[in-house]
Amino acid sequence: MAHSRKVPSVLLSGPFRGSEVCRAGLLTRDQLRNRRWRRLLTDVYVSADLPDTPELRLRAVRLAAPPGAVASGATAAWLYGADVRWPDEPLEITLPRGTAFRPRPGLSVRRAELLPEDVTEHRGLLVTTPIRTGLDLARLRGPVRDVTEAVVAVDALTRLDLFTPDDLAEYAGRKRFFRWRGIQRALTVAEHADPRSESPGESRLRMRIVRGGLPRPEAQYRLFDPHGRHVARLDLAYPDRRVGVEYDGEVHRDRWRADAARRNAVQSLGWDLYTYTALDLRPGGTTVLTQLRRRLLPP
């Protein structure tokens, strides 16, 4: 997209406050409504040519938020490379308690104690440390009585080797957090977390199984034939019962032939292989537990 030479280059390199550039006479309100600009937050704009990235979004937040704002929660996880955000989920920042600032469209604001040890600089932005990010997600993510989405987030962070489930349990057990909301919940999340999980779908499937009262399956189980040749790596498995459980996401749709051959190879070794999709994990769905209970539990 071609830009007029009259537009200062600084406006093309990153987010800016619309009110400030209008006061300075660099643009008018009508010009801000032009398709060459994209609004990221209230009064914060960016050139439409710039790709939407976590860093760009957080730079916009830094303009809109008061000093001391720190990217946190799913936004911090996103910056670290674990994208566990829900569709249309706003960016999240945490402010020190007592800081006056109102939430606005596209931005969620939390207030909590932030010590220097809780904050780090990542890609030029202030972010809660990986372990503090994990703790906050474990404490607060998703419905209070359902830790599934919290486990999804912690699985993704631990898979990146940012910390381990044991690290999270030790951190949550510190005296400092004793009276914090959701600390017992965070300890439960640490017990369920598994860094071997390779996708949110796998994590949700594992939690559907475990929360349904079935034994915890082994993640990323490598299956070999009697000659020691590798046959398959199963998302979840009960080796003693020769049962494999797979999550089939969108990525599998274009490789059905390879999946069929793999399924046949697994079944030829006397294993049962159950495959589920996001439709099976919808609230109220019973297919997963009904089938696996029938296969795993004694009559």
C-alpha positions in Angstrom: 0.0 0.0 0.0 1.5 3.3 -1.0 1.7 6.1 1.6 1.9 9.8 0.9 5.3 11.4 1.5 3.6 13.8 3.8 3.0 11.1 6.4 5.9 11.2 8.9 7.9 8.0 8.8 7.5 7.6 12.6 3.8 6.9 12.1 4.6 4.0 9.7 7.0 2.2 12.1 4.7 1.4 15.1 1.7 2.3 17.2 0.8 5.9 18.0 -1.8 7.9 19.9 -4.4 9.3 17.5 -5.1 12.2 19.8 -1.5 13.2 19.9 -0.8 13.2 16.2 -4.1 15.1 15.6 -3.0 17.8 18.1 0.4 18.0 16.4 -1.3 18.5 13.1 0.2 15.4 11.5 -3.1 13.8 10.8 -6.8 14.7 11.0 -9.6 12.5 12.5 -10.9 11.9 9.0 -7.5 10.7 7.9 -7.3 8.3 10.8 -10.5 6.7 9.5 -8.7 5.9 6.2 -7.9 2.3 5.4 -4.2 3.0 5.6 -4.5 3.0 9.4 -5.7 0.2 11.7 -7.0 0.9 15.2 -5.6 -1.5 17.8 -7.0 0.0 21.0 -9.0 3.1 21.9 -7.0 6.1 20.5 -4.1 3.8 19.5 -3.5 3.3 15.8 -0.9 1.7 13.5 -0.1 1.5 9.8 -2.3 -1.1 8.1 0.9 -2.3 6.4 2.4 -3.6 9.6 1.7 -7.3 10.4 -0.3 -8.1 13.6 2.2 -9.5 16.0 2.3 -10.0 19.8 5.0 -7.3 20.0 3.0 -4.8 18.0 0.0 -5.3 20.2 1.9 -4.9 23.4 3.6 -1.8 22.1 0.1 -0.4 21.6 -0.8 -1.4 25.1 2.3 0.3 26.4 1.0 3.6 24.9 -2.5 3.2 26.4 -1.6 1.9 29.8 0.0 3.7 32.8 3.6 3.2 33.9 4.1 -0.1 35.6 1.8 -2.1 33.3 3.1 -5.6 32.7 1.8 -8.1 30.0 0.4 -11.1 31.9 -1.8 -14.2 31.6 -2.5 -15.6 28.2 -0.9 -12.5 26.6 2.4 -13.2 28.3 2.2 -16.8 27.3 1.6 -15.7 23.7 4.8 -13.6 23.8 6.7 -16.6 25.1 5.5 -18.7 22.2 2.6 -20.5 23.8 -0.5 -19.3 22.0 -3.3 -20.5 24.3 -5.6 -17.4 23.7 -9.3 -18.0 23.1 -10.9 -16.4 20.0 -11.3 -12.7 20.4 -9.6 -12.8 23.9 -8.4 -9.3 24.8 -4.8 -8.5 25.7 -4.2 -8.7 29.4 -2.0 -6.5 31.5 -1.4 -6.5 35.3 -1.0 -3.3 37.2 0.2 -2.8 40.8 -2.6 -2.7 43.3 -4.1 0.7 43.7 -3.2 1.9 40.1 -6.1 3.9 38.6 -6.8 2.7 35.1 -10.1 1.7 33.4 -10.4 -1.3 31.1 -11.1 -0.6 27.5 -12.1 -2.6 24.4 -9.4 -5.1 23.5 -7.7 -4.8 26.8 -8.2 -6.7 30.1 -6.8 -5.2 33.3 -5.8 -7.1 36.4 -4.4 -5.7 39.6 -2.0 -7.8 41.8 1.2 -7.6 43.7 4.1 -7.4 41.4 7.6 -7.7 42.9 10.7 -7.2 40.8 11.2 -11.0 40.7 7.8 -11.3 39.0 8.6 -9.2 36.0 11.1 -9.5 33.2 11.9 -7.8 29.9 11.1 -10.0 26.9 11.6 -8.6 23.4 11.7 -5.1 24.7 8.4 -5.5 26.7 7.7 -5.9 30.4 6.2 -9.3 30.9 5.4 -11.5 34.0 8.1 -14.1 34.3 7.3 -17.6 32.8 6.7 -19.1 36.3 4.5 -16.2 37.4 2.6 -16.4 34.1 2.1 -20.1 34.8 0.9 -19.5 38.3 -1.6 -16.8 37.3 -3.0 -19.0 34.5 -3.2 -22.0 36.8 -5.0 -19.9 39.5 -7.4 -18.0 37.3 -7.8 -19.6 33.8 -11.3 -20.9 33.0 -14.2 -21.8 35.2 -13.4 -22.1 38.9 -14.5 -25.8 39.1 -12.9 -26.9 35.8 -9.1 -26.7 35.6 -9.0 -28.0 32.0 -8.1 -24.6 30.3 -5.6 -23.9 33.0 -3.9 -27.2 32.4 -3.9 -26.5 28.6 -2.0 -23.2 29.2 0.5 -24.8 31.7 1.1 -27.7 29.4 2.0 -25.3 26.6 4.4 -23.3 28.8 6.1 -26.4 30.2 6.5 -27.9 26.7 8.7 -24.9 25.9 10.9 -25.8 28.9 10.1 -22.5 30.6 9.5 -24.4 33.8 8.3 -27.8 35.0 5.1 -28.9 36.7 7.2 -29.5 39.8 8.6 -26.0 39.6 5.1 -24.6 39.5 4.0 -26.7 42.5 7.0 -25.5 44.5 6.4 -21.9 43.4 2.7 -22.0 44.3 3.5 -23.4 47.7 5.6 -20.4 48.8 4.4 -18.7 51.9 4.0 -15.4 50.0 1.0 -16.9 48.0 -0.6 -18.7 50.9 -3.8 -16.5 51.0 -3.9 -15.8 47.2 -7.1 -16.7 45.4 -6.8 -20.0 43.5 -3.6 -21.3 45.0 -5.0 -24.7 45.8 -6.3 -24.8 42.3 -2.8 -24.0 41.0 -1.4 -27.0 42.9 -4.1 -29.2 41.3 -3.1 -27.9 37.8 0.5 -28.7 38.5 -0.4 -32.3 39.3 -2.3 -32.6 36.0 0.2 -30.8 33.8 2.3 -32.7 31.3 4.9 -31.0 29.1 4.7 -33.9 26.6 1.3 -32.7 25.4 1.7 -31.3 21.8 -1.5 -29.4 21.4 -4.4 -27.8 23.3 -6.7 -30.5 21.8 -4.5 -33.3 23.3 -4.5 -31.5 26.7 -8.3 -31.2 26.6 -8.7 -34.8 25.6 -6.4 -36.0 28.4 -8.3 -33.9 31.0 -11.7 -35.1 29.7 -10.5 -38.7 30.4 -9.0 -37.9 33.8 -11.8 -35.7 35.0 -14.2 -38.5 34.0 -12.6 -40.8 36.6 -10.4 -42.9 34.3 -6.7 -43.5 34.9 -4.3 -41.0 33.6 -2.9 -42.1 30.2 0.7 -41.9 29.2 1.4 -39.1 26.8 3.4 -39.4 23.5 3.8 -43.2 23.8 6.2 -44.7 21.3 5.0 -48.1 20.0 7.4 -50.6 18.5 6.8 -53.9 16.8 8.3 -57.2 18.1 11.4 -56.6 16.0 12.1 -53.2 17.6 10.9 -51.2 14.7 9.1 -48.0 15.5 5.4 -48.1 14.4 3.8 -45.0 15.8 3.8 -42.4 18.5 0.4 -42.2 20.2 -0.9 -39.0 21.7 -2.2 -41.0 24.7 -1.9 -44.6 25.6 -2.6 -47.3 28.2 0.2 -49.8 27.3 -0.9 -52.5 29.7 -4.3 -52.6 28.1 -3.0 -52.0 24.5 -5.2 -49.0 24.0 -4.2 -45.8 22.2 -6.1 -42.6 22.2 -5.6 -39.9 19.6 -6.7 -36.3 19.1 -7.4 -35.5 15.4 -7.2 -31.8 14.8 -7.5 -29.8 11.6 -3.9 -30.6 10.6 -4.8 -34.3 10.0 -7.5 -33.7 7.4 -5.2 -33.7 4.4 -3.2 -36.8 5.4 -6.0 -39.4 5.8 -4.2 -42.0 3.7 -1.1 -41.9 6.0 -3.3 -42.0 9.0 -5.2 -45.0 7.8 -2.0 -46.9 7.2 -0.7 -45.9 10.6 -4.0 -47.0 12.2 -3.8 -50.4 10.5 -0.2 -50.9 11.7 -1.2 -50.1 15.3 -4.2 -52.5 15.2 -2.1 -55.2 13.6 -0.1 -55.3 16.9 -3.3 -56.1 18.8 -4.0 -52.5 19.9 -7.3 -50.7 19.9 -7.0 -47.1 18.7 -9.6 -44.5 19.5 -9.6 -41.2 17.7 -11.5 -38.1 18.8 -12.0 -34.5 17.5 -13.0 -31.2 18.9 -16.7 -32.2 18.4 -16.2 -35.0 20.9 -14.9 -32.6 23.5 -17.8 -30.2 23.4 -19.5 -29.6 26.8 -21.9 -32.4 27.7 -20.4 -34.8 25.2 -20.2 -38.4 26.5 -18.6 -40.4 23.6 -15.1 -40.3 24.9 -15.9 -41.5 28.4 -18.5 -44.0 27.3 -16.2 -45.8 24.9 -13.1 -45.7 27.0 -14.9 -46.9 30.1 -16.3 -49.8 28.2 -12.8 -50.8 27.0 -10.8 -50.0 30.2 -13.0 -50.8 33.1 -13.8 -54.3 34.2 -17.5 -55.3 33.7 
